[in-house]
Amino acid sequence: MKIFALPALRLFTLIPLSILTGLTHTGCEERAESPALRVEWPELTRFEAVLREAESLVATQKNMELLQMRTTLLKVGWSVTPASLPGKVHDMEKIRPLLGDLAAKLNALAVATLETRKMNELLAATRPILEELFEASGVPHP
């Protein structure tokens, strides 16, 4: 009766392969982020989308459209506040000064007599602040 008769080489190839497959599968499960631990900050995510749209208007030199969208940009940006912070953020000590920096850039953008060149500079300076907020909060970057 030769039901389990496999050549020795084949048997020794299958065993390590099955062990590696099991270890790889287990490692993937450990790295997977559970939905309960995921940090979400809708105001920050929405502001990133509006800022991206404004940056595309700057890149295509659509200055009139950029000026028209400034109110939306400010409204959405000002909603990113300590009050809108999710309960579980990664680095609160880093977030507080970044929110202050963001508010300063938004307040500068709110000046009615702002030149287009200055507006473009302020938008460019806002991007690194936003990137740091995503990193410090632990919110997945879209």
DOVEXTI-454299 format. One record per residue (C-alpha): residue number from 0; residue in one letter; x, y, z. Coordinates in steps of 0.02 Angstrom, whole numbers, plus 50000, padded with zeros to 5 digits. Each point is the difference from the previous one (the first is absolute). Layout:
// DOVEXTI-454299
+-----+------+-------+-------+-------+
| pos | code |    xx |    yy |    zz |
+-----+------+-------+-------+-------+
| NUM |    A |     X |     Y |     Z |
...
+-----+------+-------+-------+-------+
This chain:
// DOVEXTI-454299
+-----+------+-------+-------+-------+
| pos | code |    xx |    yy |    zz |
+-----+------+-------+-------+-------+
|   0 |    M | 50000 | 50000 | 50000 |
|   1 |    K | 50084 | 50159 | 49939 |
|   2 |    I | 49872 | 50135 | 50036 |
|   3 |    F | 50125 | 50125 | 50073 |
|   4 |    A | 50147 | 49952 | 49894 |
|   5 |    L | 50079 | 50161 | 49939 |
|   6 |    P | 50177 | 50019 | 49945 |
|   7 |    A | 50107 | 50065 | 50144 |
|   8 |    L | 50049 | 50156 | 49906 |
|   9 |    R | 49820 | 50049 | 49969 |
|  10 |    L | 49950 | 49974 | 50182 |
|  11 |    F | 50144 | 50106 | 50063 |
|  12 |    T | 49953 | 50137 | 49877 |
|  13 |    L | 49818 | 50004 | 50051 |
|  14 |    I | 50029 | 50011 | 50188 |
|  15 |    P | 50106 | 50161 | 49999 |
|  16 |    L | 49885 | 50076 | 49870 |
|  17 |    S | 49846 | 49969 | 50109 |
|  18 |    I | 50090 | 50071 | 50153 |
|  19 |    L | 50049 | 50158 | 49904 |
|  20 |    T | 49824 | 50021 | 49935 |
|  21 |    G | 49931 | 49988 | 50177 |
|  22 |    L | 50126 | 50125 | 50067 |
|  23 |    T | 49966 | 50123 | 49860 |
|  24 |    H | 49813 | 49987 | 50027 |
|  25 |    T | 50018 | 50028 | 50187 |
|  26 |    G | 50113 | 50153 | 49974 |
|  27 |    C | 49874 | 50080 | 49884 |
|  28 |    E | 49862 | 49980 | 50128 |
|  29 |    E | 50103 | 50084 | 50135 |
|  30 |    R | 50038 | 50151 | 49890 |
|  31 |    A | 49822 | 50025 | 49944 |
|  32 |    E | 49923 | 50150 | 50084 |
|  33 |    S | 49835 | 49963 | 50082 |
|  34 |    P | 49860 | 50123 | 49964 |
|  35 |    A | 49981 | 50034 | 50186 |
|  36 |    L | 50181 | 50064 | 50009 |
|  37 |    R | 49993 | 50104 | 49842 |
|  38 |    V | 50004 | 50188 | 50031 |
|  39 |    E | 49881 | 50104 | 49897 |
|  40 |    W | 49994 | 50190 | 49991 |
|  41 |    P | 49872 | 50046 | 49865 |
|  42 |    E | 50035 | 50187 | 50011 |
|  43 |    L | 50185 | 49972 | 49964 |
|  44 |    T | 49963 | 49881 | 49856 |
|  45 |    R | 49875 | 50123 | 49925 |
|  46 |    F | 50122 | 50145 | 50016 |
|  47 |    E | 50134 | 49897 | 49911 |
|  48 |    A | 49881 | 49972 | 49854 |
|  49 |    V | 49956 | 50185 | 49988 |
|  50 |    L | 50183 | 50050 | 50014 |
|  51 |    R | 50045 | 49878 | 49862 |
|  52 |    E | 49868 | 50080 | 49889 |
|  53 |    A | 50069 | 50174 | 50040 |
|  54 |    E | 50176 | 49941 | 49960 |
|  55 |    S | 49943 | 49937 | 49830 |
|  56 |    L | 49924 | 50172 | 49965 |
|  57 |    V | 50167 | 50080 | 50047 |
|  58 |    A | 50093 | 49879 | 49885 |
|  59 |    T | 49885 | 50041 | 49853 |
|  60 |    Q | 50003 | 50187 | 50043 |
|  61 |    K | 49812 | 50013 | 50017 |
|  62 |    N | 50011 | 50146 | 50119 |
|  63 |    M | 49819 | 50058 | 49988 |
|  64 |    E | 49935 | 49826 | 50042 |
|  65 |    L | 50125 | 49992 | 50144 |
|  66 |    L | 49936 | 50164 | 50070 |
|  67 |    Q | 49822 | 49938 | 49986 |
|  68 |    M | 50042 | 49840 | 50093 |
|  69 |    R | 50091 | 50091 | 50141 |
|  70 |    T | 49843 | 50010 | 50109 |
|  71 |    T | 49976 | 49812 | 49990 |
|  72 |    L | 50184 | 49971 | 50035 |
|  73 |    L | 49992 | 50110 | 50154 |
|  74 |    K | 49838 | 49927 | 50065 |
|  75 |    V | 50061 | 49820 | 49983 |
|  76 |    G | 50173 | 50045 | 50067 |
|  77 |    W | 49932 | 50087 | 50153 |
|  78 |    S | 49901 | 49843 | 50042 |
|  79 |    V | 50166 | 49912 | 50037 |
|  80 |    T | 50009 | 50049 | 50184 |
|  81 |    P | 50040 | 49923 | 50168 |
|  82 |    A | 49812 | 49975 | 50023 |
|  83 |    S | 49992 | 49893 | 49842 |
|  84 |    L | 50146 | 49889 | 50052 |
|  85 |    P | 49959 | 49815 | 50010 |
|  86 |    G | 50014 | 49921 | 50171 |
|  87 |    K | 50150 | 49891 | 49960 |
|  88 |    V | 50139 | 50096 | 49915 |
|  89 |    H | 50180 | 49941 | 49997 |
|  90 |    D | 50098 | 50156 | 50050 |
|  91 |    M | 49896 | 50136 | 50085 |
|  92 |    E | 50155 | 50099 | 50050 |
|  93 |    K | 50045 | 50022 | 49817 |
|  94 |    I | 49822 | 50035 | 49942 |
|  95 |    R | 49966 | 50155 | 50106 |
|  96 |    P | 50137 | 50111 | 49924 |
|  97 |    L | 49958 | 49936 | 49826 |
|  98 |    L | 49820 | 50054 | 50023 |
|  99 |    G | 50064 | 50171 | 50051 |
| 100 |    D | 50108 | 50008 | 49843 |
| 101 |    L | 49852 | 49948 | 49893 |
| 102 |    A | 49889 | 50133 | 50079 |
| 103 |    A | 50134 | 50133 | 49967 |
| 104 |    K | 50010 | 49952 | 49815 |
| 105 |    L | 49810 | 49999 | 49983 |
| 106 |    N | 49985 | 50169 | 50087 |
| 107 |    A | 50128 | 50070 | 49878 |
| 108 |    L | 49900 | 49928 | 49855 |
| 109 |    A | 49844 | 50088 | 50066 |
| 110 |    V | 50070 | 50174 | 49968 |
| 111 |    A | 49884 | 50081 | 49874 |
| 112 |    T | 50139 | 50094 | 49907 |
| 113 |    L | 50111 | 49847 | 49980 |
| 114 |    E | 50099 | 49996 | 49839 |
| 115 |    T | 49993 | 49841 | 49896 |
| 116 |    R | 50188 | 49973 | 50017 |
| 117 |    K | 49989 | 50008 | 50190 |
| 118 |    M | 49850 | 49884 | 49998 |
| 119 |    N | 50099 | 49872 | 49900 |
| 120 |    E | 50144 | 50011 | 50124 |
| 121 |    L | 49883 | 49974 | 50147 |
| 122 |    L | 49920 | 49849 | 49918 |
| 123 |    A | 50172 | 49925 | 49967 |
| 124 |    A | 50049 | 50030 | 50182 |
| 125 |    T | 49840 | 49916 | 50060 |
| 126 |    R | 50038 | 49832 | 49917 |
| 127 |    P | 50145 | 49950 | 50116 |
| 128 |    I | 49896 | 50045 | 50153 |
| 129 |    L | 49860 | 49889 | 49936 |
| 130 |    E | 50120 | 49856 | 49967 |
| 131 |    E | 50067 | 50013 | 50178 |
| 132 |    L | 49823 | 50003 | 50070 |
| 133 |    F | 49961 | 49837 | 49910 |
| 134 |    E | 50159 | 49920 | 50067 |
| 135 |    A | 49981 | 50063 | 50179 |
| 136 |    S | 49816 | 49954 | 50012 |
| 137 |    G | 50018 | 49827 | 49925 |
| 138 |    V | 49863 | 50034 | 49874 |
| 139 |    P | 50031 | 49904 | 49838 |
| 140 |    H | 50048 | 50119 | 49862 |
| 141 |    P | 49878 | 49993 | 49853 |
+-----+------+-------+-------+-------+
